[in-house]
Amino acid sequence: MKTLRDVSIGKTVRVIKVHGEGALRRRIMDMGITRGVEIYVRKVAPLGDPIEVMVRGYELSLRKVDAEMVEVE
């Protein structure tokens, strides 16, 4: 399983599934990360956390823990 955390800078991927339960899963989905949406990885902070991505035309920063919950292809 490949997650958003594993994606290299400059790559575009498509979301297969958002894992997790309850409020945490809902928070990720409320940010616009849902099944089928394309995500472009813009940059990663020097220490690897957070990850900056483009989703639905806007920039979003995600913690590594949250990025691991997003399965991509």
Short mmCIF file of the C-alpha atoms (twelve columns), coordinates in Angstrom:
data_MODEL
# 
_entry.id   MODEL 
# 
loop_
_atom_site.group_PDB 
_atom_site.id 
_atom_site.type_symbol 
_atom_site.label_atom_id 
_atom_site.label_alt_id 
_atom_site.label_comp_id 
_atom_site.label_asym_id 
_atom_site.label_seq_id 
_atom_site.Cartn_x 
_atom_site.Cartn_y 
_atom_site.Cartn_z 
_atom_site.pdbx_PDB_model_num 
ATOM 1  C CA . MET A 1  0.000   0.000  0.000  1 
ATOM 2  C CA . LYS A 2  1.385   3.393  -1.032 1 
ATOM 3  C CA . THR A 3  0.445   6.396  1.091  1 
ATOM 4  C CA . LEU A 4  0.659   10.136 0.499  1 
ATOM 5  C CA . ARG A 5  3.679   10.238 2.801  1 
ATOM 6  C CA . ASP A 6  5.631   8.032  0.336  1 
ATOM 7  C CA . VAL A 7  5.082   10.292 -2.705 1 
ATOM 8  C CA . SER A 8  8.082   12.235 -4.054 1 
ATOM 9  C CA . ILE A 9  8.085   16.016 -4.519 1 
ATOM 10 C CA . GLY A 10 6.681   17.061 -7.895 1 
ATOM 11 C CA . LYS A 11 4.473   13.973 -8.368 1 
ATOM 12 C CA . THR A 12 0.726   13.902 -8.838 1 
ATOM 13 C CA . VAL A 13 -1.267  10.993 -7.408 1 
ATOM 14 C CA . ARG A 14 -4.912  9.964  -7.133 1 
ATOM 15 C CA . VAL A 15 -6.539  9.074  -3.804 1 
ATOM 16 C CA . ILE A 16 -7.764  5.485  -3.543 1 
ATOM 17 C CA . LYS A 17 -8.995  5.507  0.057  1 
ATOM 18 C CA . VAL A 18 -8.865  7.547  3.265  1 
ATOM 19 C CA . HIS A 19 -8.173  5.264  6.226  1 
ATOM 20 C CA . GLY A 20 -8.863  5.961  9.892  1 
ATOM 21 C CA . GLU A 21 -11.981 6.367  11.965 1 
ATOM 22 C CA . GLY A 22 -14.292 8.991  13.333 1 
ATOM 23 C CA . ALA A 23 -13.307 12.629 13.710 1 
ATOM 24 C CA . LEU A 24 -9.787  12.162 12.333 1 
ATOM 25 C CA . ARG A 25 -11.033 10.643 9.061  1 
ATOM 26 C CA . ARG A 26 -13.775 13.284 8.809  1 
ATOM 27 C CA . ARG A 27 -11.215 16.095 9.283  1 
ATOM 28 C CA . ILE A 28 -9.093  14.819 6.384  1 
ATOM 29 C CA . MET A 29 -12.152 14.471 4.163  1 
ATOM 30 C CA . ASP A 30 -13.335 17.983 5.124  1 
ATOM 31 C CA . MET A 31 -10.023 19.313 3.762  1 
ATOM 32 C CA . GLY A 32 -11.074 18.041 0.333  1 
ATOM 33 C CA . ILE A 33 -9.092  14.804 0.344  1 
ATOM 34 C CA . THR A 34 -11.659 12.272 -0.857 1 
ATOM 35 C CA . ARG A 35 -11.557 9.186  -3.068 1 
ATOM 36 C CA . GLY A 36 -10.667 9.937  -6.680 1 
ATOM 37 C CA . VAL A 37 -9.237  13.448 -6.155 1 
ATOM 38 C CA . GLU A 38 -5.782  14.265 -7.556 1 
ATOM 39 C CA . ILE A 39 -3.085  15.552 -5.207 1 
ATOM 40 C CA . TYR A 40 0.140   17.265 -6.298 1 
ATOM 41 C CA . VAL A 41 3.010   17.162 -3.782 1 
ATOM 42 C CA . ARG A 42 4.597   20.647 -3.828 1 
ATOM 43 C CA . LYS A 43 7.248   20.409 -1.136 1 
ATOM 44 C CA . VAL A 44 8.288   18.793 2.107  1 
ATOM 45 C CA . ALA A 45 9.669   20.667 5.111  1 
ATOM 46 C CA . PRO A 46 13.401  20.175 5.843  1 
ATOM 47 C CA . LEU A 47 12.710  17.766 8.685  1 
ATOM 48 C CA . GLY A 48 9.983   16.002 6.687  1 
ATOM 49 C CA . ASP A 49 6.989   17.386 8.525  1 
ATOM 50 C CA . PRO A 50 4.665   18.889 7.265  1 
ATOM 51 C CA . ILE A 51 4.059   18.020 3.612  1 
ATOM 52 C CA . GLU A 52 2.640   20.759 1.359  1 
ATOM 53 C CA . VAL A 53 0.217   19.601 -1.340 1 
ATOM 54 C CA . MET A 54 -2.196  21.077 -3.898 1 
ATOM 55 C CA . VAL A 55 -5.745  19.730 -3.622 1 
ATOM 56 C CA . ARG A 56 -8.697  21.014 -5.649 1 
ATOM 57 C CA . GLY A 57 -6.817  24.207 -6.553 1 
ATOM 58 C CA . TYR A 58 -5.624  25.216 -3.088 1 
ATOM 59 C CA . GLU A 59 -2.508  24.630 -1.012 1 
ATOM 60 C CA . LEU A 60 -2.712  22.429 2.047  1 
ATOM 61 C CA . SER A 61 -0.150  21.392 4.642  1 
ATOM 62 C CA . LEU A 62 -0.498  17.938 6.170  1 
ATOM 63 C CA . ARG A 63 1.322   16.297 9.040  1 
ATOM 64 C CA . LYS A 64 3.086   13.018 8.234  1 
ATOM 65 C CA . VAL A 65 0.681   11.160 10.515 1 
ATOM 66 C CA . ASP A 66 -2.294  12.418 8.496  1 
ATOM 67 C CA . ALA A 67 -0.561  11.771 5.155  1 
ATOM 68 C CA . GLU A 68 -0.063  8.114  6.144  1 
ATOM 69 C CA . MET A 69 -3.852  7.696  6.333  1 
ATOM 70 C CA . VAL A 70 -4.309  8.599  2.650  1 
ATOM 71 C CA . GLU A 71 -3.823  5.626  0.303  1 
ATOM 72 C CA . VAL A 72 -2.829  6.710  -3.229 1 
ATOM 73 C CA . GLU A 73 -1.979  5.200  -6.619 1 
# 
